[in-house]
Amino acid sequence: MSTRDILRVGLIGCGNVVSYGHRPALTTLEDVELIALSDVTEARRKIGQEWFGLPDEALFDDYQEMLDSVDLDIVCVTVPQQFRRQIVLDAIEAGKHVLVEKPITLELSTANELVQAAEEKGVHFGIVHNYHFFPEYRRIKELLDSGHIGEPRVLTMHYLGVIDNPGAKEYQGDWRHKLGAGGGVLMDMIHAVYLTEWLMGAPAEQVMAFVDAPTYAQRQPEVEDLALLQIAFPQGYAAIHMGWGEGVGGVDVSGSVGHIR
């Protein structure tokens, strides 16, 4: 990791996830500074320029040019998942630490390829599993690790009111509803899956899943908008319910001597 007091960050992709996710962090953290950004859409580059107060020379339509010409410590990759593999590989090859949006890629073999590339280059490679840092989940983890409810036996996560945040309207605003996105609500279920494994303290042993795509007239995306997952762990079981639209939300954990809700 760089020995600088302030880490210099480059951003590849300036869509909506940056506006509500990365932008607040990049503009408030004292030890990082966004100094360059790349996006294929001029309108998004200009919006990013306003957000971060960047000069014209810090804007790039070609991410490789940014990697080659700007002295960066870290690169944040926030483009849609079907475009991430080559960008991440190029950033790693340039010797930059990389933070990439979830999911890393659409295929496990490609994810392993990127992890191996980062290890061989000696750079850090992280994924945005930001729910790990939510106070409520950290508190649940503390209670479970302390044995407050004994052995966790059954965990249920309800996310039936997930908002299918659209993309930037200037560039594929409805990309999350298209087959090319690689999935619909499953892309958000990733948060629930890594949280569940973390809270249960072990990797899954068995998985059974159901998905459904809508057929009603109001909304007809090309991808699933409902996913139900059942997981068997060494010491217990979990169920995850994830859906776009309206519904309940929350986490329940039943243990051998207590319950968390």
C-alpha positions as CSV (number, residue, x, y, z in Angstrom):
1,M,0.0,0.0,0.0
2,S,1.2,3.5,-0.7
3,T,3.0,5.4,2.1
4,R,1.4,8.7,1.1
5,D,-0.8,10.4,3.7
6,I,-3.5,10.7,1.2
7,L,-4.3,7.9,-1.3
8,R,-4.9,9.0,-4.8
9,V,-8.0,7.4,-6.4
10,G,-9.0,7.0,-10.0
11,L,-12.6,6.2,-10.9
12,I,-13.7,4.1,-13.9
13,G,-17.4,4.4,-14.5
14,C,-19.5,7.3,-13.2
15,G,-23.0,5.9,-13.1
16,N,-25.7,6.1,-10.5
17,V,-23.9,3.8,-8.0
18,V,-21.3,6.5,-7.7
19,S,-23.8,9.2,-6.9
20,Y,-25.3,7.4,-3.9
21,G,-22.5,5.0,-3.0
22,H,-19.0,6.1,-3.8
23,R,-19.4,9.8,-4.0
24,P,-20.3,10.3,-0.3
25,A,-17.2,8.3,0.8
26,L,-14.8,9.9,-1.7
27,T,-15.8,13.4,-0.7
28,T,-15.8,12.8,3.1
29,L,-12.9,10.5,3.9
30,E,-9.9,12.4,4.9
31,D,-7.2,10.0,3.7
32,V,-8.4,9.6,0.1
33,E,-8.7,12.0,-2.8
34,L,-10.3,11.3,-6.2
35,I,-7.9,12.9,-8.8
36,A,-9.2,11.4,-12.1
37,L,-12.2,9.7,-13.6
38,S,-13.0,7.8,-16.8
39,D,-16.4,7.2,-18.4
40,V,-17.4,6.5,-22.0
41,T,-20.2,9.0,-21.8
42,E,-19.3,12.7,-21.9
43,A,-22.4,13.7,-19.9
44,R,-21.4,11.4,-17.0
45,R,-17.8,12.7,-17.1
46,K,-19.1,16.3,-16.8
47,I,-21.4,15.3,-13.9
48,G,-18.4,13.6,-12.2
49,Q,-16.3,16.7,-12.8
50,E,-18.9,18.8,-10.9
51,W,-19.2,16.2,-8.1
52,F,-15.5,16.0,-7.4
53,G,-14.3,19.4,-8.6
54,L,-11.9,18.0,-11.2
55,P,-10.1,20.0,-13.9
56,D,-10.7,19.1,-17.5
57,E,-7.4,17.2,-17.8
58,A,-8.5,14.8,-15.1
59,L,-11.4,13.5,-17.3
60,F,-10.8,10.5,-19.6
61,D,-13.0,8.7,-22.1
62,D,-10.3,5.9,-22.3
63,Y,-9.6,4.3,-19.0
64,Q,-6.3,2.9,-20.2
65,E,-5.1,6.4,-20.9
66,M,-5.9,7.3,-17.3
67,L,-4.1,4.3,-16.0
68,D,-1.0,5.1,-18.1
69,S,-0.8,8.9,-17.4
70,V,-2.1,9.5,-13.9
71,D,-0.2,8.6,-10.7
72,L,-2.8,6.6,-8.9
73,D,-2.8,4.4,-5.8
74,I,-6.2,2.9,-6.1
75,V,-8.7,2.4,-8.9
76,C,-12.5,2.1,-8.2
77,V,-14.2,0.1,-11.0
78,T,-18.0,0.8,-11.1
79,V,-18.9,-0.1,-14.6
80,P,-21.6,-2.8,-15.2
81,Q,-20.4,-6.3,-14.4
82,Q,-20.2,-7.5,-18.0
83,F,-17.5,-5.0,-18.6
84,R,-15.4,-5.4,-15.5
85,R,-13.0,-8.3,-16.3
86,Q,-10.6,-6.5,-18.7
87,I,-10.7,-3.2,-16.9
88,V,-9.7,-4.9,-13.6
89,L,-7.0,-6.9,-15.3
90,D,-5.6,-3.7,-16.9
91,A,-5.7,-1.8,-13.6
92,I,-3.9,-4.7,-11.8
93,E,-1.3,-4.9,-14.6
94,A,-0.7,-1.2,-14.1
95,G,0.2,-1.9,-10.5
96,K,-2.9,-0.2,-9.0
97,H,-4.9,-1.5,-6.0
98,V,-8.4,-2.2,-7.1
99,L,-11.8,-1.8,-5.5
100,V,-14.6,-3.3,-7.7
101,E,-18.3,-3.2,-7.5
102,K,-20.1,-6.5,-6.8
103,P,-20.3,-9.0,-8.4
104,I,-16.7,-9.2,-9.5
105,T,-17.6,-10.9,-12.7
106,L,-20.3,-13.1,-14.1
107,E,-18.3,-16.3,-13.8
108,L,-16.4,-18.0,-10.9
109,S,-13.5,-18.9,-13.1
110,T,-13.0,-15.2,-14.1
111,A,-13.2,-14.1,-10.5
112,N,-10.4,-16.6,-9.6
113,E,-8.4,-15.3,-12.5
114,L,-8.6,-11.7,-11.2
115,V,-7.7,-12.8,-7.7
116,Q,-4.7,-14.7,-9.0
117,A,-3.6,-11.7,-11.1
118,A,-3.7,-9.4,-8.1
119,E,-1.7,-11.9,-5.9
120,E,0.9,-12.3,-8.6
121,K,1.2,-8.5,-9.0
122,G,1.3,-7.9,-5.3
123,V,-1.7,-5.5,-5.2
124,H,-4.8,-5.4,-3.1
125,F,-8.0,-6.5,-4.8
126,G,-11.3,-5.7,-2.9
127,I,-15.0,-6.0,-3.7
128,V,-17.7,-3.7,-2.4
129,H,-19.2,-5.8,0.3
130,N,-20.2,-2.7,2.2
131,Y,-23.0,-4.3,4.2
132,H,-20.2,-5.8,6.4
133,F,-19.8,-2.3,7.8
134,F,-23.4,-1.5,8.6
135,P,-23.8,-1.0,12.4
136,E,-26.8,-3.3,12.7
137,Y,-25.0,-6.2,11.1
138,R,-21.8,-5.7,13.0
139,R,-23.9,-5.7,16.2
140,I,-25.6,-9.0,15.2
141,K,-22.2,-10.5,14.5
142,E,-20.9,-9.3,17.9
143,L,-23.8,-11.0,19.6
144,L,-23.4,-14.2,17.7
145,D,-19.6,-14.4,18.3
146,S,-20.1,-13.8,22.0
147,G,-22.6,-16.7,22.3
148,H,-25.4,-14.4,23.4
149,I,-28.0,-16.6,21.8
150,G,-26.0,-19.8,21.8
151,E,-25.4,-21.7,18.6
152,P,-27.1,-20.0,15.6
153,R,-29.6,-22.5,14.2
154,V,-31.9,-20.7,11.8
155,L,-31.2,-17.3,10.1
156,T,-33.8,-15.6,7.8
157,M,-33.2,-12.5,5.7
158,H,-36.1,-10.7,4.2
159,Y,-35.3,-8.3,1.4
160,L,-38.6,-8.2,-0.5
161,G,-38.7,-4.4,-1.0
162,V,-35.4,-3.9,-2.8
163,I,-35.3,-0.9,-5.1
164,D,-34.0,-1.7,-8.6
165,N,-31.9,1.4,-8.9
166,P,-31.7,2.4,-12.6
167,G,-28.6,3.3,-14.4
168,A,-27.6,6.7,-15.6
169,K,-30.3,7.9,-18.0
170,E,-27.7,9.2,-20.5
171,Y,-26.3,5.7,-21.0
172,Q,-28.4,2.5,-20.8
173,G,-30.7,3.8,-18.0
174,D,-32.6,0.5,-17.8
175,W,-29.5,-1.8,-18.0
176,R,-30.4,-3.6,-14.8
177,H,-33.5,-5.0,-16.5
178,K,-31.6,-6.4,-19.5
179,L,-30.2,-9.9,-20.0
180,G,-26.8,-8.5,-20.6
181,A,-26.6,-7.3,-17.0
182,G,-26.1,-11.0,-16.0
183,G,-29.0,-11.1,-13.6
184,G,-31.7,-9.0,-11.9
185,V,-32.5,-9.1,-8.2
186,L,-29.8,-11.8,-7.8
187,M,-27.2,-9.0,-8.2
188,D,-28.5,-7.6,-4.9
189,M,-28.9,-11.0,-3.3
190,I,-25.1,-11.1,-3.2
191,H,-25.2,-8.8,-0.2
192,A,-27.5,-11.2,1.7
193,V,-25.4,-14.2,0.8
194,Y,-22.1,-12.9,2.0
195,L,-23.7,-11.5,5.1
196,T,-25.4,-14.9,5.8
197,E,-22.1,-16.8,5.5
198,W,-20.3,-14.2,7.7
199,L,-23.0,-14.3,10.4
200,M,-23.3,-18.1,10.4
201,G,-19.5,-18.4,10.6
202,A,-19.0,-21.0,7.9
203,P,-19.4,-21.5,4.2
204,A,-22.6,-23.1,2.8
205,E,-22.7,-26.9,2.4
206,Q,-26.0,-27.2,0.4
207,V,-28.0,-24.7,-1.6
208,M,-31.5,-24.8,-3.1
209,A,-32.9,-21.8,-5.0
210,F,-35.9,-20.5,-6.8
211,V,-36.2,-17.5,-9.1
212,D,-39.0,-16.0,-11.0
213,A,-39.3,-13.4,-13.8
214,P,-42.4,-11.2,-13.8
215,T,-45.1,-11.5,-16.5
216,Y,-47.5,-8.8,-15.3
217,A,-48.1,-5.8,-17.6
218,Q,-46.7,-2.9,-15.5
219,R,-43.0,-4.1,-15.6
220,Q,-41.5,-6.8,-17.7
221,P,-37.8,-6.8,-17.3
222,E,-35.8,-9.5,-19.1
223,V,-34.3,-10.8,-15.8
224,E,-35.6,-12.2,-12.5
225,D,-37.2,-9.9,-10.0
226,L,-37.8,-12.5,-7.2
227,A,-35.3,-15.0,-5.8
228,L,-35.7,-17.4,-2.8
229,L,-32.7,-19.2,-1.4
230,Q,-32.3,-21.9,1.2
231,I,-28.9,-22.8,2.6
232,A,-27.6,-25.6,4.8
233,F,-24.7,-24.8,7.1
234,P,-22.7,-27.2,9.3
235,Q,-24.6,-26.0,12.4
236,G,-27.9,-24.7,11.0
237,Y,-29.9,-23.3,8.1
238,A,-30.7,-20.0,6.4
239,A,-33.4,-18.6,4.1
240,I,-33.0,-15.5,2.0
241,H,-36.0,-13.8,0.3
242,M,-35.1,-11.1,-2.2
243,G,-37.4,-9.2,-4.5
244,W,-37.8,-5.9,-6.3
245,G,-40.8,-3.8,-5.5
246,E,-42.7,-3.6,-2.2
247,G,-42.3,-5.9,0.8
248,V,-40.9,-6.5,4.2
249,G,-37.3,-6.3,5.3
250,G,-35.3,-7.5,8.2
251,V,-33.1,-10.2,9.7
252,D,-34.0,-12.9,12.3
253,V,-31.6,-15.3,13.9
254,S,-32.8,-18.1,16.2
255,G,-30.1,-19.7,18.4
256,S,-30.0,-22.6,20.9
257,V,-30.7,-20.2,23.8
258,G,-32.0,-17.0,22.3
259,H,-33.2,-15.0,19.4
260,I,-32.2,-11.8,17.5
261,R,-34.6,-9.8,15.5
